[in-house]
Amino acid sequence: MAPVDLWSLTDLCTPWCVHVVATLRVAEHLARGATTAADLAAATQSDPSALTRVLTHLVSKGLFEEPSAGTFALNEAARPLLDPGVLLGLDLNGIGGRMAGAWSTLPTAVRTGEASFHEAFGQPFWAFLESHPEVAASFDAFMGPAGHGAPDAGVLLDDDWSAIRTVVDVGGGTGALLSEILRAHPHLTGTLVDLPGTVRRAMDVLGAAGVADRVTLRAQSFFQPLPAGADLYLLKSIMSDWPDREAAAILTRCADAARPSGRVMILSGVAPDDGPAPPDLLMLVLVGGKDRTLAEFRGLAASAGLTVLRAGRNLAGRFVVECGAERAS
């Protein structure tokens, strides 16, 4: 193993330079033909000397090229900066900036084992989004297909939807996943559960997919009682967002709603037992959450009245967990 260079591990300059060029849309301006430092500075309303120093540093790290002094060009490493989804996670004006800024609070998260986002931004993460709708909108976009790729409707282990008629997407954001499921399976109807601001933004997504007439919107927290009696309850990108106590509370709401015969499907946030769960320190800093191994999740599910029925990779290669609700004693 090559020796570790401590100073390269502590280089904060490079990631911040990447955030800056993403925020300024430098790659887009390069693609449009602005290649000199002066032209790029004019296009981005930046100081030419300062921008040149940022780009020269990134060239030294392999991001962008400098064919001649003061002239810059895209390379393969920089082309992802043309992707709107990548920009959502890097733009300092939106959710990317809040995630980047939250890293400064990691020492507090390590000391306490709890979320530390509030130390940088004055409020816990979810409260901050609620009071900053423009950032919440960028978060919704980042969590949707623009930021995480097109959602895959084949969420089930066997992709057999014949016995399912009703689906509740719990914390389903703006409805991207639910839209794809309903488009792929015309016999289904769905319910989208999320906070009021997010549900309002979902109307455009559902309408564009042509499924709005088959979706019931529930503007509420998933800590409140959920619509009961559906065949399937989906939790995608939810479990890793919460510490054990809150995660168990969400699962309990799902169990209560799913009884006696509904199923609860966990999409992401649970890893197979043959390897450790990803550390995902960003979730710790932002919300105090974490990924869990399947063994860890089994205990959490049992505390909420759920039994793990099956777990494995679905046709899309995603590790998913299917649970059934035990009858209340």
Stockholm file with secondary structure:
# STOCKHOLM 1.0

chainA/1-329         MAPVDLWSLTDLCTPWCVHVVATLRVAEHLARGATTAADLAAATQSDPSALTRVLTHLVSKGLFEEPSAGTFALNEAARPLLDPGVLLGLDLNGIGGRMAGAWSTLPTAVRTGEASFHEAFGQPFWAFLESHPEVAASFDAFMGPAGHGAPDAGVLLDDDWSAIRTVVDVGGGTGALLSEILRAHPHLTGTLVDLPGTVRRAMDVLGAAGVADRVTLRAQSFFQPLPAGADLYLLKSIMSDWPDREAAAILTRCADAARPSGRVMILSGVAPDDGPAPPDLLMLVLVGGKDRTLAEFRGLAASAGLTVLRAGRNLAGRFVVECGAERAS
#=GR chainA/1-329 SS CCCCCHHHHTCCHHHHHHHHHHHTTHHHHHHTTCCBHHHHHHHHTCCHHHHHHHHHHHHHTTSSEEEETTEEECCTTTGGGGCHHHHHHHCTTSHHHHHHHHGGGHHHHHHHSSCCHHHHHSSCHHHHHHHCHHHHHHHHHHHSHHHHCSCCSCCSSSCCCTTCCEEEEETCTTSHHHHHHHHHCTTCEEEEEECHHHHHHHHHHHHHHTCGGGEEEEESCTTSCCCCSCSEEEEESCGGGSCHHHHHHHHHHHHHHHTTTCEEEEESSEECTTSCCCCCHHHHHHHSCCCEEHHHHHHHHHHTTEEEEEEEECTTSCEEEEEEECCCC
#=GC SS_cons         CCCCCHHHHTCCHHHHHHHHHHHTTHHHHHHTTCCBHHHHHHHHTCCHHHHHHHHHHHHHTTSSEEEETTEEECCTTTGGGGCHHHHHHHCTTSHHHHHHHHGGGHHHHHHHSSCCHHHHHSSCHHHHHHHCHHHHHHHHHHHSHHHHCSCCSCCSSSCCCTTCCEEEEETCTTSHHHHHHHHHCTTCEEEEEECHHHHHHHHHHHHHHTCGGGEEEEESCTTSCCCCSCSEEEEESCGGGSCHHHHHHHHHHHHHHHTTTCEEEEESSEECTTSCCCCCHHHHHHHSCCCEEHHHHHHHHHHTTEEEEEEEECTTSCEEEEEEECCCC
//
